[in-house]
Amino acid sequence: MCGRTACSLGADNLRRACAYRDRRGRRRQPEWVREERYQPSYNKGPQSSGPVLLSRRHLHQDADSSERVLMDMRWGLVPSWFKNDDPSKLQFNTSNCRSDTMLKKSSYKGALLKGKRCVVLADGFYEWQQQQSGGKQPYFIYFPQTKDAVDEGAEGNEWKGWRLLTMAGIFDCWEPPSGGEMLYTYTIITVDASKDVSFIHHRMPAILDGDEAIRKWLDFAEVPTQEAVKLIQPTENIVFHPVSTFVNSIRNNTPECVAPIELGAKKEVKATPSNKVLLGWLKNSQEGSPQKKENDLPKWKSQFIHSPSPKKTSADILQQWLGKQGEPAAKKHKT
């Protein structure tokens, strides 16, 4: 499943990170719709709002369906047919949508068949592993990051910063029966967990890996539903690291939420000297987060970069920064 995410990029850099090529091969950046509503966060949960990509044609019927826009939507789909004046009265949870029933359940089927497909953006997502002791251990899960990622994020017109996790979603637009502002909401599609993360949880979000998959999912005018749903598969191209139970409380919204910890040590954020060093670095580089300037980057990203070279893994890079052996790092599960 997927019940918590982080998305800490400011609005301008989020747009840069979502650069794409349109049908004519032109390099484009999606335009923001209601940009002023977007708020970066290290700890987003259902009923909060978050950034999604969708085809411009959903908003402008004469637009090229390959063009994309960014919009801040509420997490938890409210079907367009819902008749109550209060969307919070919806009696069932729609933050996640199972891939095996999305074409059967009325909450999602209508929107999906109308092409209301979106891509939910995040630095990564959190998942909790059930412990034998009865507790739960949280993990942060994200795309591998290349070692050439730079702090500035952009070199020329090309984004070189954190690679955003791109999750397949369905959105809908609900209008209050008595009139009022239209409410845009979304759900994240989930699939069986891939082999690497199945020890954490048996479900995971459907992740679209690469711009071609994103293009096909978003371009509803060119790619019919039955073709698009073939993209909904588990992916092995993810890495993860354990994080503190500090993230458990949705009220906690600082870089500590994503900071790696060493399993076996206390889970409190400031429990060990190594965590104190890392957290001090995170705090200094993200002073005032998440109420930071919108163009700021998630500076903590350099702690989790993943090298494609087998000789230098993400663990090596993190350990090099810490200057110690055996410190927590991004990893893939060994079976």
C-alpha positions in Angstrom: 0.0 0.0 0.0 1.0 3.6 0.2 -0.2 5.7 3.0 2.6 8.3 3.5 4.9 10.2 1.1 7.5 13.0 1.1 7.7 15.7 -1.5 10.1 18.4 -0.4 11.0 20.2 -3.7 9.8 23.7 -4.1 7.3 24.5 -6.8 9.7 25.8 -9.3 12.2 23.0 -9.0 9.3 20.4 -9.0 8.4 21.8 -12.4 12.0 21.5 -13.6 12.3 18.0 -12.3 9.2 17.0 -14.4 10.7 18.2 -17.7 9.6 16.1 -20.7 9.4 16.0 -24.5 6.1 16.6 -26.2 4.7 14.9 -29.3 7.0 17.0 -31.5 10.1 16.1 -29.5 10.3 19.6 -28.0 11.7 19.9 -24.4 9.0 21.2 -22.2 8.3 21.9 -18.5 4.7 21.4 -17.3 2.9 24.5 -16.3 1.5 24.8 -12.8 -2.2 25.1 -12.1 -3.0 26.6 -8.7 0.7 26.7 -7.8 0.0 28.8 -4.8 -1.7 25.9 -3.1 1.3 23.6 -3.2 3.2 23.1 0.0 6.4 21.0 0.2 6.4 18.4 2.9 8.5 15.6 4.3 5.4 13.8 5.7 2.3 13.8 3.5 -0.7 11.7 4.4 -4.2 11.0 3.0 -6.5 14.0 3.1 -3.5 16.4 2.6 -2.8 17.8 -0.8 0.1 16.8 -3.1 1.4 17.4 -6.6 0.3 15.4 -9.6 0.9 15.4 -13.4 -1.9 15.2 -15.8 -2.7 15.8 -19.5 -3.5 19.4 -20.3 -6.5 18.2 -22.3 -8.3 17.5 -19.1 -8.5 21.2 -18.5 -8.5 22.5 -22.1 -10.3 20.4 -24.6 -8.4 21.8 -27.6 -5.0 21.2 -26.0 -2.5 18.6 -27.3 -3.0 15.5 -25.1 0.8 15.0 -24.8 1.2 18.3 -23.0 1.4 18.1 -19.2 0.4 20.3 -16.3 1.2 20.2 -12.6 -1.7 20.5 -10.2 -2.0 20.3 -6.4 -4.8 17.8 -5.6 -6.2 16.3 -2.4 -5.2 12.7 -1.6 -8.2 10.4 -1.4 -10.5 10.2 -4.4 -14.0 11.6 -4.2 -16.0 10.2 -7.1 -17.8 12.7 -9.3 -21.1 11.0 -8.5 -20.9 11.5 -4.7 -24.1 13.3 -3.7 -23.3 14.5 -0.1 -22.3 18.1 0.3 -19.4 17.1 2.6 -16.7 15.0 0.9 -15.4 13.9 4.3 -18.7 11.9 4.6 -17.4 9.3 2.1 -17.8 6.0 3.9 -14.8 4.2 2.4 -11.0 4.8 2.1 -10.0 5.9 -1.4 -6.3 6.8 -0.8 -5.2 3.6 -2.5 -6.8 1.7 -5.3 -5.9 -2.0 -5.9 -4.9 -2.7 -9.5 -6.9 -5.9 -9.6 -10.2 -4.2 -8.8 -9.8 -0.7 -10.3 -11.9 -1.6 -13.3 -14.6 -3.2 -11.1 -15.2 -0.7 -8.3 -17.5 2.2 -9.1 -15.3 4.7 -7.2 -12.6 4.3 -9.8 -14.0 2.6 -12.9 -15.8 5.6 -14.3 -12.9 8.0 -13.9 -10.4 5.4 -15.3 -12.6 4.7 -18.4 -12.8 8.5 -19.0 -9.0 8.7 -19.1 -8.6 10.5 -15.8 -5.1 9.1 -15.2 -2.5 11.1 -13.3 1.1 10.6 -12.0 1.6 11.3 -8.3 4.9 12.8 -7.5 7.1 12.3 -4.4 10.7 12.1 -3.3 9.7 8.7 -2.1 7.1 6.9 0.1 7.1 5.4 3.6 6.1 1.9 4.5 5.9 0.1 7.8 7.2 -3.4 8.4 5.4 -5.4 11.1 7.8 -6.6 13.8 7.5 -9.8 15.8 7.6 -7.7 18.9 4.3 -6.1 17.8 5.8 -2.8 16.8 6.4 -1.5 13.2 9.6 -0.3 11.6 9.2 2.5 9.0 11.2 2.5 5.8 11.7 5.2 3.1 11.5 3.9 -0.4 12.6 5.7 -3.6 14.3 5.6 -7.0 18.1 5.0 -7.1 19.9 8.3 -7.5 22.9 8.7 -9.7 26.1 10.1 -8.2 26.2 13.0 -10.7 23.2 14.6 -9.1 24.2 18.1 -8.1 23.0 20.3 -5.3 22.0 23.1 -7.7 19.6 20.6 -9.4 19.7 22.1 -12.9 22.6 22.5 -15.3 21.4 24.6 -18.2 17.9 23.4 -19.1 18.5 19.8 -17.8 17.5 18.7 -14.3 20.3 17.1 -12.4 18.8 16.9 -9.0 16.8 14.3 -7.1 14.9 11.9 -9.3 11.2 12.0 -8.3 9.3 8.8 -7.7 6.4 8.7 -10.2 3.4 6.7 -9.1 0.4 5.8 -11.2 -2.8 7.4 -10.0 -6.5 8.1 -10.9 -8.1 11.4 -10.3 -11.6 12.8 -10.4 -13.3 16.1 -10.1 -16.2 16.5 -7.7 -18.7 19.4 -7.6 -20.7 20.1 -4.5 -24.4 19.3 -5.2 -25.3 22.7 -3.8 -22.7 24.5 -5.9 -19.2 25.7 -5.1 -15.6 25.2 -6.0 -14.7 22.0 -7.9 -12.6 19.6 -5.8 -9.8 17.6 -7.5 -8.8 14.4 -5.7 -6.6 11.4 -6.5 -5.9 7.8 -5.5 -2.6 5.9 -5.8 -2.8 2.6 -7.6 -1.2 -0.3 -5.7 0.1 -3.7 -6.9 1.7 -6.8 -5.3 5.1 -5.8 -3.8 8.2 -6.6 -5.8 10.6 -9.1 -4.5 13.0 -6.6 -3.0 10.4 -4.9 -0.7 8.0 -7.7 -0.1 9.6 -8.3 3.3 8.5 -4.8 4.3 4.9 -5.0 3.1 3.0 -7.2 0.6 1.7 -4.2 -1.4 3.4 -1.2 -3.0 2.4 1.7 -5.3 2.4 1.1 -9.1 5.6 3.0 -10.1 6.0 4.3 -13.7 9.7 3.9 -14.4 10.8 6.3 -17.2 9.3 9.0 -19.3 7.9 6.6 -21.9 5.7 4.9 -19.3 4.7 8.3 -17.9 3.8 9.5 -21.4 1.6 6.4 -22.1 -0.2 6.7 -18.8 -0.9 10.4 -19.1 -1.8 10.6 -22.9 -5.4 9.2 -22.6 -6.3 10.5 -26.1 -3.6 8.3 -27.7 -3.3 5.4 -25.3 -6.7 3.7 -24.5 -7.4 2.4 -21.0 -6.9 -1.3 -21.8 -3.4 -0.5 -23.2 -2.5 1.9 -20.4 -3.3 -0.6 -17.6 -0.6 -2.9 -18.9 1.9 -0.4 -17.4 0.6 -1.2 -13.9 3.3 -3.6 -12.7 5.6 -4.0 -9.7 9.1 -2.6 -10.2 12.4 -3.8 -8.9 14.1 -0.4 -9.6 13.9 1.0 -6.1 16.1 1.3 -3.0 15.2 1.9 0.6 16.5 2.6 4.1 15.0 2.4 7.6 14.0 5.6 9.2 13.0 6.6 12.7 9.5 6.2 14.2 9.7 10.0 14.3 7.8 9.8 11.0 4.9 8.0 12.6 3.3 11.2 13.7 1.9 13.2 10.7 2.6 16.3 12.7 6.4 15.8 12.3 7.4 17.5 9.1 11.2 18.0 9.0 14.2 16.3 7.3 14.4 13.9 10.3 11.5 12.0 8.7 13.7 10.8 5.8 17.1 10.5 7.7 18.5 6.9 7.7 19.0 5.1 10.9 20.9 2.1 12.0 18.7 -0.9 12.8 19.4 -2.3 16.2 20.0 1.1 17.7 17.3 3.1 19.4 14.8 4.5 16.8 14.7 8.0 18.4 16.0 10.6 16.0 18.9 11.7 18.2 19.7 8.3 19.7 23.3 7.8 18.3 26.3 10.0 17.6 26.1 9.1 13.9 22.4 10.2 13.7 23.3 13.4 15.5 25.9 14.2 12.9 23.6 13.4 10.0 20.6 15.2 11.5 22.8 18.2 12.3 23.8 18.3 8.7 20.3 18.0 7.5 19.1 20.8 9.8 21.8 23.1 8.7 21.1 22.5 5.0 17.4 22.8 5.4 17.0 25.6 7.9 13.3 26.6 8.3 12.0 23.5 6.4 9.3 23.0 5.2 8.5 26.7 5.2 11.6 27.2 3.0 11.9 29.2 -0.2 10.1 27.4 -3.0 13.3 27.1 -5.1 15.2 25.3 -2.4 16.2 21.7 -3.1 16.1 18.8 -0.7 19.7 19.1 0.2 19.6 15.8 2.1 19.5 14.1 -1.3 23.2 13.8 -1.5 23.1 11.4 1.5 21.1 8.8 -0.5 22.6 8.9 -4.0 23.0 5.6 -5.7 25.9 4.9 -8.1 25.3 2.7 -11.1 28.9 1.4 -10.7 29.0 -2.0 -8.8 32.2 -0.7 -7.1 30.5 2.2 -5.4 27.0 1.7 -4.0 24.7 4.1 -2.2 25.9 2.5 1.0 29.5 3.4 0.1 28.6 7.0 -0.7 26.7 7.5 2.6 29.5 5.9 4.6 32.1 8.0 2.9 30.2 11.1 4.0 29.8 9.9 7.6 33.5 8.8 7.7 32.5 5.6 9.5 32.0 2.0 8.8 28.6 0.3 9.3 26.4 3.4 9.2 22.9 3.2 7.8 22.4 3.5 4.1 20.2 2.9 1.2 20.0 -0.8 0.2 18.3 -3.4 -1.7 17.0 -6.5 0.1 19.1 -9.6 -0.2 17.2 -12.9 -0.4 
